[in-house]
Amino acid sequence: MISKSLSSSQCFFLAKEITRCQDYQSLTHAFINLLEDFCWVDSVQAYEIFSQRKKRNQDNQNEAVVVRRFPLDFNADENTDDCPLLSTRPLPKHIEVESSDAQSNLAILPVHTELGPARALLLQGRFDQGALDLLGHLLILYRNQLLLHDRKERDVLTRLPNRQSFEARLTEVCEFYQALTIGNQTDDKISWIAILDIDHFKAVNDTFGHLYGDEVLLHFSQLLEYKFRHIDFTFRFGGEEFVVIVNRVSRNDAEHILNRFRQEVENYAFPLVGKITVSIGATSIKSGMLPSTLLDSADKALYFAKEHGRNQVVLFENIPPPQSNSDANDVELF
């Protein structure tokens, strides 16, 4: 356990543990673990705060700010508010402490960023001025590292996580279902990986120019963030391709969610360009399958959608097997 008074070696240790992390996921896990080592901290919880995500409330869509706990609990009810304190008030600019009970207080550590969502850490413990000063210095170090990772792991134009971030997330989801199978826990709610490709995007660039092509990508990415649920993961994969990991839904629900977004795109008026459509290929994330295999299956479903008229959702599981040509197998020797 670490006290409030740090030696120079302890300071260097904390700095080393934070700066050695190579991505946002490992950075936040490491920062939580460091904070939990302080003897005056009882618990630490981290959250991501989205202003453009929806949380479903029965048949209605709540458009208020939603909060997602880090890391995402795949078993949690999507309608459960992860943190009412953060979803019902503006995120403070600086560390704030609120009285909790006679024994401890609640400290809110805000992290405002340029590319990614806002983040916040909630600490339960006992905080005097020395502790708050130390937390302030550590928060600055964490935020600086987080900004570096956001610039590396997020697309500059759309601000969505990029392909590098997608690969880490997909591995995380695959590991969850692998552990679920080992624990003999199964249900019909699984995750799905979908590749979304804007139809005839080259024609948009050729007709209107790349500036308006970028405008289409920006509006499309905003639709992704706004229309998909807060428990889903959205990415810009590259060019006009995007990826969504739809979490914890049945096969019928996955198809419904993806078709609903396809229709939203079809009905949306893009500036100057007007109407565009999107083709979507998806597959279920099965335990034991490699991320590369899942991506290949979703890509084959997308190719099938493109080859059969575009502007549609195709699940890899629904693609009919290739028909064998019996005549081709009949060889006449004489």
C-alpha positions in Angstrom: 0.0 0.0 0.0 1.2 3.5 -0.8 0.9 6.4 1.6 0.4 10.1 0.8 4.1 10.9 1.2 6.0 9.5 -1.8 9.7 9.0 -2.0 11.5 9.9 -5.2 11.7 6.2 -6.1 8.0 5.8 -5.7 7.3 8.8 -7.9 9.5 7.4 -10.6 7.7 4.0 -10.2 4.3 5.6 -10.6 5.4 7.5 -13.7 7.0 4.4 -15.2 3.9 2.3 -14.7 1.7 4.9 -16.4 4.0 5.7 -19.3 4.9 2.1 -20.2 1.4 1.2 -21.3 1.0 0.9 -25.1 -2.7 1.5 -25.5 -5.7 3.1 -23.8 -7.0 -0.2 -22.4 -3.8 -1.2 -20.6 -3.2 2.5 -19.6 -6.6 2.7 -17.8 -6.2 -0.7 -16.2 -2.8 0.3 -14.9 -4.0 3.6 -13.6 -6.9 2.0 -11.7 -4.5 -0.5 -10.1 -2.1 2.3 -9.0 -4.9 4.3 -7.4 -6.2 1.2 -5.6 -2.8 0.8 -4.0 -3.1 4.0 -2.0 -4.0 3.2 1.6 -6.5 6.1 1.7 -8.4 4.9 -1.4 -11.1 2.3 -0.8 -12.4 1.7 -4.4 -11.9 3.0 -7.9 -14.3 2.9 -10.8 -13.7 4.3 -14.3 -16.3 5.5 -16.9 -16.5 6.7 -20.5 -19.1 9.4 -21.1 -20.9 9.7 -24.4 -23.2 12.6 -25.5 -24.1 11.0 -28.9 -25.0 7.5 -27.8 -28.5 6.2 -27.0 -29.7 4.0 -24.2 -32.9 2.1 -24.9 -35.8 2.3 -22.5 -38.2 -0.4 -23.5 -39.5 0.8 -26.9 -38.2 4.3 -26.6 -34.8 5.8 -27.2 -33.3 8.0 -24.5 -31.1 10.7 -26.1 -29.6 11.9 -22.9 -25.9 11.6 -22.0 -25.1 8.0 -21.3 -22.2 6.5 -19.3 -20.4 3.3 -20.0 -18.3 1.7 -17.3 -14.7 0.7 -18.1 -14.2 -2.1 -18.9 -17.6 -3.0 -20.3 -19.5 -5.7 -18.4 -21.0 -7.9 -21.2 -23.3 -9.5 -18.7 -24.8 -6.2 -17.4 -28.4 -5.2 -18.4 -28.1 -2.5 -21.1 -30.9 -0.5 -19.5 -29.2 -0.2 -16.2 -27.7 3.2 -15.7 -23.9 2.7 -15.1 -23.5 5.8 -13.1 -26.5 8.2 -12.3 -24.0 10.7 -10.8 -22.2 11.3 -14.1 -25.2 11.0 -16.4 -27.3 13.7 -14.6 -24.8 16.5 -14.2 -22.0 18.2 -16.3 -18.6 16.6 -15.8 -16.6 19.0 -13.6 -13.5 20.7 -15.0 -11.4 19.9 -11.9 -11.3 17.2 -9.2 -14.4 17.5 -6.9 -15.0 15.8 -3.6 -18.5 15.1 -2.3 -19.4 13.9 1.2 -20.4 10.3 1.2 -20.5 9.2 4.9 -18.6 9.9 8.1 -15.9 7.5 7.2 -15.2 8.4 3.5 -15.8 10.8 0.7 -16.3 10.5 -3.1 -13.8 12.1 -5.4 -14.6 12.8 -9.1 -11.5 12.8 -11.3 -12.5 14.3 -14.7 -10.6 13.7 -18.0 -11.6 16.0 -20.9 -10.1 14.9 -24.2 -10.0 16.2 -27.8 -10.7 13.1 -29.8 -12.3 10.5 -27.6 -15.2 10.6 -25.2 -14.9 12.3 -21.8 -13.7 10.0 -19.1 -14.1 10.1 -15.3 -12.8 8.1 -12.3 -14.8 7.9 -9.1 -12.7 7.2 -6.0 -14.2 6.3 -2.6 -11.8 7.1 0.3 -10.4 9.7 2.6 -9.0 12.8 0.9 -7.1 15.6 2.6 -5.4 18.4 0.7 -2.2 16.4 0.3 -4.0 13.5 -1.2 -5.9 15.7 -3.6 -2.7 17.4 -4.7 -1.1 14.0 -5.5 -4.2 12.9 -7.3 -4.1 16.1 -9.4 -0.5 15.5 -10.5 -1.3 11.8 -11.3 -4.4 12.8 -13.3 -2.4 15.2 -15.4 0.1 12.4 -16.2 -2.8 10.0 -17.0 -4.5 12.5 -19.2 -1.3 13.3 -21.2 -0.8 9.6 -21.9 -4.5 9.2 -22.8 -4.3 12.0 -25.3 -1.3 10.3 -27.0 -3.1 7.0 -27.2 -6.3 8.7 -28.6 -4.2 10.3 -31.4 -2.7 6.9 -32.2 -5.9 4.8 -31.8 -8.6 7.1 -33.2 -9.3 8.4 -36.7 -8.6 12.1 -37.0 -11.5 12.9 -39.3 -14.3 10.9 -37.7 -12.8 10.6 -34.1 -14.0 7.0 -34.1 -11.6 4.3 -32.9 -9.4 3.1 -35.8 -8.4 -0.3 -37.0 -5.7 -0.7 -34.4 -8.2 -0.1 -31.7 -10.7 -2.5 -33.3 -8.2 -5.4 -33.3 -7.7 -4.9 -29.5 -11.5 -4.7 -28.9 -12.3 -7.8 -31.0 -9.7 -9.8 -29.1 -11.2 -8.7 -25.8 -14.7 -9.8 -27.0 -13.4 -13.1 -28.2 -11.7 -13.8 -24.9 -15.0 -13.0 -23.1 -16.9 -15.7 -25.0 -14.0 -18.1 -24.7 -14.2 -17.7 -20.9 -18.0 -17.9 -21.0 -17.8 -21.3 -22.8 -15.3 -22.6 -20.3 -17.6 -21.6 -17.5 -20.5 -23.5 -19.2 -22.6 -20.4 -19.4 -24.5 -20.0 -22.6 -27.5 -18.0 -23.8 -28.9 -16.7 -27.0 -27.4 -13.2 -26.5 -24.1 -13.1 -28.3 -22.0 -10.5 -30.1 -21.8 -9.8 -33.8 -19.2 -8.2 -36.0 -20.5 -6.1 -38.9 -18.6 -4.5 -41.8 -20.3 -1.5 -43.3 -19.3 -0.2 -46.7 -20.8 3.0 -48.2 -22.1 2.1 -51.7 -20.6 3.8 -54.7 -18.4 6.1 -52.6 -15.8 6.5 -55.4 -18.6 8.1 -57.4 -19.1 10.6 -54.6 -15.5 11.6 -54.7 -15.3 11.7 -58.5 -18.6 13.8 -58.8 -18.4 16.2 -55.8 -14.7 16.1 -54.8 -12.9 14.7 -51.8 -13.9 17.5 -49.6 -17.6 16.5 -49.8 -16.5 12.9 -49.6 -14.9 13.6 -46.2 -18.2 15.4 -45.3 -20.1 12.2 -46.1 -17.7 10.1 -43.9 -18.1 12.6 -41.1 -21.9 12.5 -41.2 -21.9 8.8 -41.5 -19.7 8.4 -38.5 -21.9 10.6 -36.5 -24.9 8.5 -37.4 -23.0 5.5 -36.2 -22.3 7.0 -32.8 -25.8 8.4 -32.5 -27.9 5.4 -33.7 -26.0 2.4 -32.2 -26.4 1.6 -28.5 -23.9 2.7 -25.9 -22.9 -0.9 -25.3 -21.8 -1.4 -28.9 -18.4 -0.6 -30.3 -18.0 1.5 -33.5 -14.8 1.9 -35.6 -13.6 3.5 -38.8 -11.9 0.6 -40.6 -10.4 2.5 -43.5 -11.6 4.5 -46.5 -15.4 4.1 -46.7 -15.5 1.0 -44.5 -16.6 1.0 -40.9 -17.0 -1.8 -38.4 -19.5 -2.2 -35.5 -19.4 -4.9 -32.8 -23.0 -5.3 -31.7 -23.0 -6.8 -28.2 -25.2 -9.2 -26.4 -28.2 -9.6 -28.8 -29.9 -12.6 -30.5 -29.6 -13.3 -34.2 -33.0 -11.7 -35.0 -32.1 -8.6 -32.9 -28.7 -8.2 -34.6 -30.3 -8.3 -38.0 -33.0 -5.8 -36.9 -30.4 -3.4 -35.4 -28.3 -3.4 -38.5 -31.3 -3.1 -40.9 -32.6 -0.2 -38.8 -29.3 1.6 -39.3 -29.2 0.8 -43.0 -32.6 2.5 -43.3 -31.5 5.5 -41.3 -28.6 6.0 -43.8 -30.9 5.5 -46.8 -33.3 8.2 -45.4 -30.6 10.7 -44.3 -30.0 13.8 -46.5 -26.2 14.2 -46.8 -25.1 17.8 -47.6 -25.0 18.4 -51.4 -24.6 14.7 -52.1 -28.2 13.8 -51.1 -28.9 10.2 -50.7 -26.4 7.4 -50.2 -26.8 3.7 -49.2 -24.7 1.3 -47.2 -24.1 -2.5 -47.6 -23.5 -4.5 -44.4 -22.0 -7.9 -43.9 -22.0 -9.5 -40.4 -21.3 -12.7 -38.6 -21.6 -14.0 -35.0 -18.6 -14.0 -32.7 -18.2 -17.6 -31.8 -16.1 -19.0 -29.0 -12.8 -20.4 -30.2 -12.7 -18.6 -33.5 -9.8 -16.4 -34.4 -10.4 -12.7 -34.9 -9.0 -13.0 -38.4 -11.5 -15.7 -39.3 -14.4 -13.7 -38.0 -13.3 -10.7 -40.0 -13.0 -12.9 -43.1 -16.6 -14.2 -42.6 -18.0 -10.7 -42.2 -16.1 -9.6 -45.3 -17.6 -12.5 -47.3 -21.1 -11.5 -46.2 -20.4 -7.9 -47.2 -19.1 -9.1 -50.6 -22.3 -11.2 -51.0 -24.4 -8.0 -50.2 -22.5 -6.0 -52.8 -22.8 -8.7 -55.5 -26.6 -9.0 -54.9 -27.8 -5.5 -55.2 -26.2 -3.5 -52.4 -28.1 -1.5 -49.8 -28.9 -4.6 -47.7 -27.8 -6.6 -44.6 -26.4 -10.1 -45.1 -25.4 -12.4 -42.2 -22.7 -14.9 -43.1 -24.9 -17.5 -41.5 -27.6 -16.9 -44.0 -25.5 -17.2 -47.1 -26.6 -20.3 -49.1 -23.9 -22.8 -49.7 -22.5 -22.9 -53.3 -24.4 -25.2 -55.5 -22.4 -28.1 -56.9 -22.6 -28.7 -60.6 -23.4 -32.3 -60.9 -22.8 -32.2 -64.7 -19.3 -31.0 -64.2 -18.5 -34.0 -62.0 -19.7 -36.5 -64.7 -16.7 -37.2 -66.8 -17.1 -39.1 -70.1 -14.1 -41.3 -70.8 -15.5 -42.6 -74.1 
